[in-house]
Amino acid sequence: MQKLFKIYYSLSVCLLLLFNSQGAKGGTPVVHVSAKPTWLSVCKVYDKRPSARTIEKGFFYTLIEEQIQVEKQADYHHVIKEIVSETGIQNASQISVGFDPSFERLDFHDITIWRDGKPLNRLNTSKFKVIADEQDLSNFIYQGSYSALCILDDIRKGDKIEYSYTLTGRNPIFNGKYCDEVYFQWYYPIAHQYTVLITSSQRKLNIKNYNNVPKATITDTNGLKRYEYEGFQIPPARDEDGQPDWYNTKPYIQISEYNDWAEVVNWALNINPTAINIKGELGERIAKLKAKAGADKEKYFREAVKTVQDEVRYMGIEIGPYSHRANNPEKVFKQRYGDCKDKSLLLVSMLKADGIDASMVLVNSSIRAHIAEYIPTYHAFDHAVVTANVNGKQVWVDATIDYQGGKGADIYFPDYGRGLILKAGNNALTTIPPSKTGKIFYEDTYKIIDEKSPVTFTVKTTYTLNEADDIRSRLASSGMAETEKNYLEYYGKIYSKIEPKDSITVIDDQDKNVLTTTETYIINSYFKKDSATNKYMVDLYANYISQQLPSISWRTKAPVSISYPLNIDYTIRVLLPGGWDITEKNNALDRDYYHFASHYTASGDTLSLAYSLRYLKDNVPVNKLAEFKADIKKLNDDGLAYSFSYNPNAGNEDSGPTNVNGILIISALLIVIGFIFLGVYIYQIETPAIVFSYGTSFTPIGGWLIFVAIGLCLTALNSGVVLIEKGYFSIKLWNMYASSKHEFNLKFLLVYETLGYTILMCFATFCFILLLKKRDILPKTIIIYFAFAIVFFAVDYFAGLTFNNKVAANTSLPIFIRAIIVSAIWIPYFKRSSRVEHTFIVPYPPYNYSYEGPDAHKEDKQ
């Protein structure tokens, strides 16, 4: 916490100095008003609206126009948005334009509200508030960017808001070379989009299209080349939860004036030269490191890396040219802060000072190896790292990572995939070899004395390589007290009566880069007594594994990102007097993108449940999602849970593969038994016979009633199958919900559906028996049955919505709709059908003379 306080304090002081500096240069940036540029292409009027069903948040864009004049370094924007509801007034009644006043000028040309076809001028510079909008400030990056915000007065439903402005100026760091990305789809519906790129006929631009870009109309007149793109009725873009950062389905173009990567390398080297003849504090530090390392280059390398990583905090002031230009290494070391390029250039300069060949490398931390799909451009990168040749070994270093362990050149490097090494003569991206990745070993041990005594619960976690780096950094940031509090809260969701026994111990071997934490707790009321069997029950669940499995919706149509290079071994040990009698069990799932294995065994008084999970790639492709989803369901339903019973007077028993939820099974059995008694009772209630003439024959079962009989059979069978196959009676499903923040809601739905399907199965069976017996009470009974089905599935569906359980709601919605349709067909049929009236006439008792005659069963009586 002290470290965080120092960082925030330094940040505040730095920002205060920057704001004061801005004030000394002329105060807050302003919004200018001017006429529209004269170089604009003509955008034709288009007045068709998008489909009402596609409109979100109460408004849509009638027009989004963007015209880019490369030679004048100007970007013209023209926007019209239409308010269709009160929600739209809330969401669209403000205008916000971001700009960097260090090199950009903002000119507004008009702001017009169109109401009932009449224009209302709302352009008033006094209405604008220009505010700093440092969106990356939480990441310790200050860019000097601002937003011009205008909150419009008196906006009403049906209004059209039209405004236009031009941003003039380019970052001088690019030396007049133009690169950009232009998108043709937003996250809102657009009725008309018009984009124009205007450049000199002599300027060569490389353009690459992605994802069905509108066809460009190219004209060349008066020395200017125009690329016109026009689209109509463009639907809103959709990003899916969990999709990889590199996955992009929106149409866009990349524009670059660079012809190859060598030109990008030369540009970057020119603005970020390695420091030579280093003096001051940095020169003194280099001299000390040289003296300490002697001729050992590897030792000097490691000391230089530690100096930059741990003594120079991460903080970037990226105003104007410094968005891409690094600060002088002497300055960075003296102020003890810098961003990725500052720290990388500092490290490169320190390494070269001792004769180690080192270079900065530009990478993309989000799309990683997918930068190979880009055309040469400085826009391809968002991060800078270092590569060095240490005693003939090529080593890669991320100078922004702190608390890294390991010896010499043995250091972890993230899987950035590809990078551009800033070295004279380099003309291509380099494939970065994958670094050896670390592993996490979880060991949960439960030491049980007897069924009533508190259980000692020990958690030993071992982290290696990059996993050790990460946990070392987190422990330093959070502090031990906060860490202990967070860990206790985590286990408190599983065991309500848990308390710490000792403080967390940490053993950190930085040379081997292995860090081990040990937690010790006491759990009271560990066992749950089963009143039916009088045994003590325990449910175990591999929560650490389950938490690494993503949630995949049936609607997911994009690749799903996974936590590569995750590698976990998780072992649960239970020490229990009396020994174990279990069947050894193995399970494994090998896929192209992940590997899972489990092994259950016992020896003496120790039960061991061993799990392992390793992700082999960073995402699961679309064509493998069905398989992955099925695997996740299988693991959550059966592969990660284990239950056992403890009998103090006998050996301990393995619960076997069933792992049943005893309470739900008993509840379902009680409903079945109760329904049998109720059914017999109702069946034997005497009913008055319908009066028929002696000898009258009644209609046999046939016609549409055959479908009713089949439907009742299928409903009864399906209800039973659903209860078994979907694991309603599995304790594993119950335990899976134990650590969820929606535990009560999920368990309520589980109990409700279990009992509901049991009743539905019994009800359908009872109606089927009445149908076969042609009982006179069937019509009324089956109408009640259909009504019950509607109510049951309706409550199930709306409970899912109320509890924000979209999966449950989406599953029950089609069943609910089907129940309504079936009831709408058959309830009127059973009320009005003459076949029903003449078929179901058998009363109780069946030998009722009022319709069979006095001699109908004479032979039976004799």
C-alpha positions, 0 to 999 in steps of 0.5 A: 500500500505504501508503494501505491501511495507513493505512485499516486502521489508522484502521479498527482505532482507530475500532473499538477506540473503538467497542468501548470505548464499548459497554463503557462503556454496559453491556458485551456485549449479552445474550440474555434468556429469557421466555415466548412472547408472548400475542398470537400466532396459532395455527399448526396442526400439519403433519407431512408431510415434503418429498420426499427428493430435494429435501433438501440438506445433510442437513436440512430445515425442518419449520416456519418461522413468523414473526409480526410485531406492528407495534404492539408492534414485535415479530417472533416466530420459530419454527423446527423443523428435522429432521436426516436425515443426518450431514451435517445434524448438521454443517450444522444443529446451531447457532442464530444470530440477528442483532440490533442491541442499540442498539434491539433486545432478543432474547428466547429462549422455548425450545430443544428437541431432539425425540428419539424423540418425547421433548423435551429442553430445551436452553435455557441462556443460558450456552451463547450467545456474543454476537459482533460480526458486522460483515459489511460491515466489509470494505466499511468499514461498521460497523453495531454488529450482533451475532449470538447464537450457540448451538452445540448439544451431542449432536445426532444423526441423526433429531433435530428442533431446535425453537426460538423467539425474539422480537426487540423494537424498531425503529430510531427513525430511522423514527419509528414508520413501518413498512416491510418485505420478507417472503419466503416461500421460502428456499434450503432445502426447507420443509415448512410456512411460516406468516407472520402480519402483525398491525397496528392496524385504524387503521394503513394498510399498503400491500402489494405481492405479487411472484412467486406469493405465497400468498393472504392470509387477512385477519381484523379482530377486537378492533381488530387486523387479521391477514394470514395467509400459509401455504404447504406443501412449498416447494422451495428457491430457486435463484439462477443464476450471472451473473443480474442483481441485480434478477432475483428469482424468490422470492415476497415482499411489500413492506409500507410505511406510506408512501402516496407518494414525497413522504412518503419525501422529507419523512422523509429531508429531516427527518433529513438537513438541509443544514448552514448557518452552517458554521464550523470547518475546513469553514468555512475550506475553503469560504472558500478555495475561494470565494476561489480560484474567484471568480465561476466556479461551475463551478470552485468546484463541481469543487474542492468535489467533489475535496475530498469525493471525495479528502480524505474517505475512505469509512468508515461508522459506521452504528449505530442511527439513523445507518443512515439519518441523516448525520453533521453535515458539519462533523464529517465534514470534521474526521474526514475519513471518512464513508459515502455519505450523510455525504459526499453531505450534506457536498458538498450543504452545500458547494455550497449555501454558494456558492449552487449549487442541490444536493440529495441523491439516494437510489438503489439501486446493485444494482437501479438503474432497477428501483426503479420497481417498488417501492412508496414505501418507504425500503427501496428505496435503499442509496446516496446521491449528489448532483445540482446545477445548475451554470450551468443544467446538471444534474450528477450526482455520486457522492461516494464515487468517488475519483480522478475526472478531467475538467474543471468539470462534465464528470464521469462518473456511474454508470448508477443508472437512477432516484433520489429527489431529496430536495427539498421538493415532489418526489413521484416518482422521477427518471429519471437521464440516462445519462452519457457512458461511457468506452472501453478501447483495447488495442494489442498489438504484436509486433516480430519480427526473425527466427525465433530472436531474442527478440520485443519485445512492447509493450502500450499501453492507453488508458482514457477517462472512467470507465475512466480513473477506475477504472484510476487508482484501482486503480493508486493502491491496488495500487501500481506494483510489485504492478501490474507483478507481476500483469501479468507473471503474466497474460502468463506464462500465455500465454507461458512465456518472457516477461520484462519489458523496462522498467517500466510507464509511465503518462501521465495527463491528468486534465483530458481524463480519459485515462490511458495505460499502456505495458508492454514485454516480451521473449518468448523462443521465440516461434515453434513449429516445425512438424516436418511442414512445417518452418515456424515457427508462431504462434497469436494469440488475442484474450484481452481480448475472450474474457474479457468473454464470460460462460459460459452453461450449457445449464441457464440459465433466467435473464437473464445479466448482462453488463458494461455499459457495456463498450466495448473496441477491441483491436488486435493488430499483428505486425511481421515482415520479408518482408511479408504476403500475406493476404486482407482479412477482416471479421466483425460480429455486431449484436445488441440487447444487444451489438456485435462486429466484427473486421477483418483486414488487412495493409500492408507488414510489419505484420499488423493484427487489429482487434476491438471489443466493446460491450455495449449493455444490462446483461443478456441476456434469457432469450429471447435466451440461445440466440442469445448462447450460439451467438454466444459459441461462434462467437467462441471457435471461430473469431472470436477466433483467428488463426494464421500460418506464417513461412518465413524464405526466403519471404513470410509466409502467411496460414493462411486460414480453417482455422487447423488444428491440425497435430499433431492432424491428423497424429495422426488421419491416422496412426491412420487409416493404422495402422487400414487396415493393421491391418484388412487384416492382421486380415481376411487371417488365415486362419480355419477354415471351418464344415463344411457339406454341399455345396450348403448355402445360408447366410442372407442379411443381413436382419432386425435386421441391417439396423439394425446396418448402418445404425448402423455407417454412421451412427456412422462418418459422425457421428464424422467430422462431430463431429471437423470441425464441433466444431473438434477440428482447429482451432488456435483451440480449442487456443489458447482453452484456453491461458490457462485455469487448467484448460489441461492438463485441457482439452487432455487431453480435446481430444486424447483425444476427437480420437483416440477419435472417429477410432478409433471412425470407423475401427472402425465402418467396418471392422465395416461392411465385415465385415458386407457381406462376411458374414465369420465374424470379425464377431461377435467383432469387433463385440462388441469394437467395442461394448465399446470404445465403452462404455470410450471414452465412460465415460472421457470422461464421468468425466474431465469430472467429475474435471476439474470440466468440467461442460460436457464431462461433461454432453455425454458423459453421454447418449452414454455411456448410449446406448452402454451401451443399444446394447451391452446390446441387440446384444452378446447378439444377436451371441452367441445369434442363429441368424441371425447364426450362419448369416449370417456364415460366410465364412472367409478365404480365401473359396474354402474347400472345406470348406463350398463343395465341390471343384467350387464354383469350377471355372468360375472356375479354367478 
